[in-house]
Amino acid sequence: MSEQQTFFSNLKCRECGRLYPKEAIHICEFDFGPLEAAYDYDLIARHLNREVIASRPETMWRYRELLPIDGEPTVGRQVGFTPLVRADRLAAELGVEELYIKNDTVNYPTLSFKDRVVSVALSRARELGFTVVACASTGNLANSVAANAAAAGLKSYVLIPADLERSKVVGSLIYGTQVIGIHGAYDQVNRLCSEIAGKYGWGFVNVNLRPYYAEGSKSMGFEIAEQLGWKLPKHTIIPMASGSLLTKIHKAYKEFIRIGILEEQSFSVHGAQASGCSPITTAQKKATDMVKPVPNPKTIVKSLAIGTPADGYYALRSMQETHGSAEDCSDEEVIAGIRLLAEYAGVFSETAGGVTVACAKKLIEAGKIPRNESIVLCITGHGLKTQEAIAGHCGEARLINPSLREFEALIADDAHALAR
Amino acid sequence: MSVQVRIPSPLRKLTQDQEVVAAEGGTIAEVLSHLDATFPGLIERICDEQGNVRRFVNIFVNDEDIRFLEEKATLVQPDDEISIVPAIAGG
């Protein structure tokens, strides 16, 4: 393990570059800038190449040298390597030539991309000796912390806004975690957690373990590049809550280029938010790097309802650096996006995926994404988790008695339609 | 006029490990200057060279982020609880 430790050398402040030891700390003591894992890329380049990666099991851990733990992963070893699906029918509907879905609705074990970050965070939590882990969450993260902690034998607390979708609450409770619903918006939950994390000796995956946690998202970018045949899509459309996923996919693409796994090539990352909580998109459209917090998010897209996105500034920089754009969409457009993805690609996404599809559509129609360039849509969570959002928007089952006559009467209109 | 200020753990080395400290002032700017006089070096951690509250620092008066109020000119009352909280993310 000693050599692996040298792949990942320190934590480093993104603002001032001060170096810190690899402990359960997340912000620079001097200027409060976020700490990020720092790697020895030259050393990694000598160990990691396409053949090495391709020889390993199909999980996110095939990129292990670029993930910030010391030893082998002990939590979530099966996570990742979700399908990248070419979606020709959806492409035709959107009027583009080459479209793919990165389908994290089937990520293991809790059906969202959060299993990636939790796998890293809890593996690192164990290395650091934590026995209690926790998180502030809009739902998906809570589900993943609860499940992965249960499998690993760690005690867990998940703190969530009290008004989350029922499936997301049950999807945490079932694992025997301690679910604490807070009367307030996500940002208030987050603020409370930052105070709790300073007081209790818990491993908060998105507070004091955040430098490790956040890096897990890179695996989505590595997989996209590998699954596309070791190249990058020209356009990647990514939902933004804190903005972290977008910055980490950007980082993953750059790291593959940095260590020589990919040739230098141009690409753009684009961000998607719901209009009811779109602080990053708003700043991008105004061409400012000052992200104005949204005090009272109002959208059905609860998983993206972070009014104070801590990585907003860096997400803006990533989009600027790659000539990407940001877009936002109404709740109605979210529902239409969910339906479009289901009806034309066979993928049932939660509300955040509806945002990705709806914003992609708008960016294509606005000419910001050329129709003849390759596009990947990041679909980050399963639709069964947010069924409330689409209730009444996709029809109801038609009920009949077990009678052939009733069935034939029922489909008479359908048959007529088919005949035409 | 004295107010209570909650100090986040990364800054407690400067406040002799005190989690809550008392400070004087009628605005956030005055409170911060007073804090810096009592605990030298504190303000440079909270504000940048131009005197603006740093990008990754949030200051709350009761439950309100001062970015929604008057920023450093936000008025404070004796019973107000002021919290300095580093920005975090998740979800």
Boltz contact constraints between the chains, C-beta under 6 A:
constraints:
  - contact:
      token1: [A, 27]
      token2: [B, 86]
      max_distance: 6.0
  - contact:
      token1: [A, 29]
      token2: [B, 10]
      max_distance: 6.0
  - contact:
      token1: [A, 31]
      token2: [B, 54]
      max_distance: 6.0
  - contact:
      token1: [A, 32]
      token2: [B, 54]
      max_distance: 6.0
  - contact:
      token1: [A, 32]
      token2: [B, 56]
      max_distance: 6.0
  - contact:
      token1: [A, 32]
      token2: [B, 57]
      max_distance: 6.0
  - contact:
      token1: [A, 32]
      token2: [B, 86]
      max_distance: 6.0
  - contact:
      token1: [A, 33]
      token2: [B, 56]
      max_distance: 6.0
  - contact:
      token1: [A, 136]
      token2: [B, 90]
      max_distance: 6.0
  - contact:
      token1: [A, 138]
      token2: [B, 91]
      max_distance: 6.0
  - contact:
      token1: [A, 190]
      token2: [B, 88]
      max_distance: 6.0
  - contact:
      token1: [A, 191]
      token2: [B, 85]
      max_distance: 6.0
  - contact:
      token1: [A, 194]
      token2: [B, 85]
      max_distance: 6.0
  - contact:
      token1: [A, 194]
      token2: [B, 88]
      max_distance: 6.0
  - contact:
      token1: [A, 198]
      token2: [B, 9]
      max_distance: 6.0
  - contact:
      token1: [A, 206]
      token2: [B, 90]
      max_distance: 6.0
  - contact:
      token1: [A, 207]
      token2: [B, 88]
      max_distance: 6.0
  - contact:
      token1: [A, 241]
      token2: [B, 91]
      max_distance: 6.0
  - contact:
      token1: [A, 242]
      token2: [B, 89]
      max_distance: 6.0
  - contact:
      token1: [A, 244]
      token2: [B, 89]
      max_distance: 6.0
  - contact:
      token1: [A, 295]
      token2: [B, 68]
      max_distance: 6.0
  - contact:
      token1: [A, 306]
      token2: [B, 91]
      max_distance: 6.0
  - contact:
      token1: [A, 310]
      token2: [B, 87]
      max_distance: 6.0
  - contact:
      token1: [A, 310]
      token2: [B, 88]
      max_distance: 6.0
  - contact:
      token1: [A, 310]
      token2: [B, 89]
      max_distance: 6.0
  - contact:
      token1: [A, 311]
      token2: [B, 89]
      max_distance: 6.0
